[in-house]
């Protein structure tokens, strides 16, 4: 349902003397965020000593949202209508004017966020925040990856139209920056300015926008963590089979992929009948194909190496290089979201099943949550929609990039979820001086590509960085000067050099994803989406869509590597690091876009894409082995199927209710087993008793949810912490539910045994009992002695943080000004309302969640709804900084006007931009 619109108070200033009680564990944050936040300690002490901080400083950057303002370079007047939440709807007569105005309003509301992002993506963060070690480390890694360099190459690859849009956007940003000092743009510059030199921000460059796409692709890069995780787990388990037990295939979860064979076949037949070239057939006879996910990709033979994993994993030399690589990549700030909690829900339902008679589409991307939120809501409308000015679109944009990334136009709506395709591979390399071993059999050495980068540090000495790359990609294991390369023994009288680790990643090649953003904004049918998907090369995303003329569909885009099956001790499908000295492991090109899975109007009447496998096992093309195991998607499918069976047509409100569903598949799978465990002590058994009769709902007031999640956390730590290195500890995501559920059928599985206890072998029931009793005692300390007083929301809270000033080491007066108040949350990991938490951290704090929610009714676009996690503004003093947060947290939303009359009726502020 929709919430009552909040009042529009653009000049409202929070009372900076109201501090917030810090009564819970903070959400895990990056080392960079903690370190950069430390800059503000002395700064804040100086600022809070002055009355002007609360009265003038924080209000000074607030933009004027009404009246007439000049924007150089416009061809005609542009109108910006803002609603009660400060969300702008822009009307212009040319695309260039439209995107110039978008750049202007982005800069009004979010320029510091934009500036922070461009410094990160260019590897220039130390130029902004100063001599902070974590910032310098981040710069080293990003420079090594070369995000900015790739973006510069993309500038010459994208279409002339896209270049003109990016230039217009930059012109709009720079028009707002003109004649404004840093403290007129954001309070963050005032804070930073007391410890570092804050110069006038450089003009926005169109390549700054392209570089942001690299950050989006980085955080959505697929099985990167699982590939490193396997290698790190092997360093302690030293058994390939034991490692693979911790990485079960999607089919073992028992859930449904996005598409079934009949959906794909039906689409191919329909395309053929319509005279549309279908591309390569995806199993048209229904017999099933083969790929690396359904076959053992090599269990015989011996790749060059130690004969166990093919790349000498388990030896100190390689394990150190792998760990150094993991440490280096962890230094990159989280800008969008990563880890088990980063996924998304999306689904679309045919008009045959809706009250309006038209399709309804829902989407809620699960990403890292911060203040301000990742998304910026906007409407972009040509005053006359035609070939010369084709945009009439609204939805969610990224500040720093023109256009709409997720949303709808007058003809089509689309949602995105992370496909999770395997687009990265780590290569263990042999390095000797400035050469690397290209082919061990031929004893062929090749020159490394070497370049020098200079990292400028605000207030410090510059740092010289030598970046070295093989044909596979940049060498990462030595970036932080830890485990750079490790001596390895000579073999057969030949010097094989030292070990290092490189990264192959599809986004390190220039692509045309920027073109795809504008193509989707003007798409009107399945063919348009398919054409846009061919351009949407990174990251690999699931696209669900619906049209006003009644069609629903799915399209998989993305640049997907093709890998050969190589006989060897471990799979060669990208799930394990690969030997860089064996050319058989090199990528063999990319999947033809015509072969990427798609479907149109499936018989079921709906499509659910929530990070689960795209196709059944055994169907080409091979995308990955490491999917989300589909418990969220299965729950959505169940709720949709139940309502269809009941004969009740779907409404927008129904879709919003599904988005907020907090039923736990973990509880449904494990609670019956936990209730069978005998806990003799009455005090300890009091926790177990509250699970009896529980409906598995994880509301914020649920005592059972609090206890169950404590049991799950402790079960994972008791079972696995003695077996795995810190970097591979269980986070508690969907993979771990499948692992534990399968282990429950094996009471003597070696993982139940605690290696730290000598002469004792623990079994399943002992571990379950220990988890139950320890959870009861933990909650006694953390919450109350009485289980009836427990509640999930006291443990499971969302603590949004500012990326620079939000850390615990910042004085509370400033921290509480820039960080919204903590919010108790329902939901959890693999719940549809996916407010994820990290079991490895020991904390229940929310680490990722629905970064926005939208529901689009193609029969009445003005009855659609949307909500952002914080608000439209990035200025902490603005009433729109976090005005959407209470509505979002309650699972509610706001009306989403689209038509000109609806926008005008909702408008509370109007700005006229003149040439």
KATAVEN-V693305 format. One line per field, one symbol per residue. phi: phi as a letter, one per 30 degrees, with the letter a starting at -180 (. if undefined). psi: psi as a letter, one per 40 degrees, with the letter a starting at -180 (. if undefined). A space follows every 50 residues. Layout:
BEGIN
phi=???
psi=???
END
This chain:
BEGIN
phi=.cddeddcbdcdbddddddcdccadddebdedddddddededededdddc ddedccedceddddcbicbcbdjdcadbcbcccdciddccbbcbeddddd dddddedecbddeddedddddcibddddcjdceddddddddddddieddd ddddedcddeddddddddedddeddddeicdeddcadeddddddbbdcde ededcededddddddddddccidedddddddddddcdhadddddddbdde eddiccddccedddddddddddddicddiddchddidjcbaddcbddjbb iadekciccibiejceddedddddddddddddedcclajeddalcaabbd ddccddibdbbbabdcbdcbbdddcbdacbbddbdaddbccbbblcccdj bdjcdblacdcacbbbbddiddcbbccdcccbicbbddbdddhccbdddb bccccdcdibddccbccbbcddlddcdcdcibiebbebddbhicdcicdb bcbcbeddcdbbeeddeddddcdbaddddddddddddbddbdccbbbddj cbabbccjccdcbddceadbdccjdbecddcbdddddcjbddedcddaab hdddiabbbbidedbdejcdddcacccddiddddddedddddddddicdd beddddddecdcdcdddedceeddddddcddddddddeddddiddidcdd cdddddddddddeddddddcddcbdedcdddjddedddddeddddbecee dddcddcdibcdceddddddddddddddddddbadcedcdadddccbccd bddcccdddceeddeddccddebdbdildideddcdbcdddiccedcaad dabbbccddaedcdbaacdcadcccedddcdbddeddeddicacdbdbde dddddddcbbcccce
psi=iiihiiihgdehhiheehihhgfihiiiiidddddddddecddddddeei ddddddddddehiheiahiihheieiihhhhhadeehihhhieidddddd dddddddddfddddddddddeeffddddeaghdddddddddddddfdddd dddddediiddddddddddddddddddhehideediddddddeedihhih iiihidddddddddddddefebeddddddddddddddfhddddddegiid dedeihidiidddddddddddddeehheaihgfdeeehaiaeeeihfhei ahihaeedeeffieiddddddddddddddeehihddiiadehbiiiihhi eeeideeiihhihghhiihahiidihiihhhhdhhaddgehgiiahihhe hiahdhaiaediiiiiihdeigeihhhhihhhbfiihdhddefhiihihh ihihhhhheiiihhhhhhiaddaihdeedefhfcihhiiihfehheaiii hihhhdeehiafdddddddddeieaddddddddddgdiihihhiiiidee iiiihhaihhihiihhhidiifeeeiiiheehedeiifaihhdeeiiiih giddeihhhfeiidiiiehiihdiegiiefdddddddddddddddefhii iddddddddehfhhddddddddddeehhhdhdddeddddedheheeifid ehdddddddddddddddddedediideeiheeadddddddddddegdehd ddhhdehiehhiidddddddddddddddddddcidhdeeiiddddgihgh iiedeeidehiddddedehiiihhiaaaheidgggiihddeeieihdiah diiihhhedgdeeiiiiidcadiehdeieedfeedddddefaaiigidid dddddehehhhhhi.
END
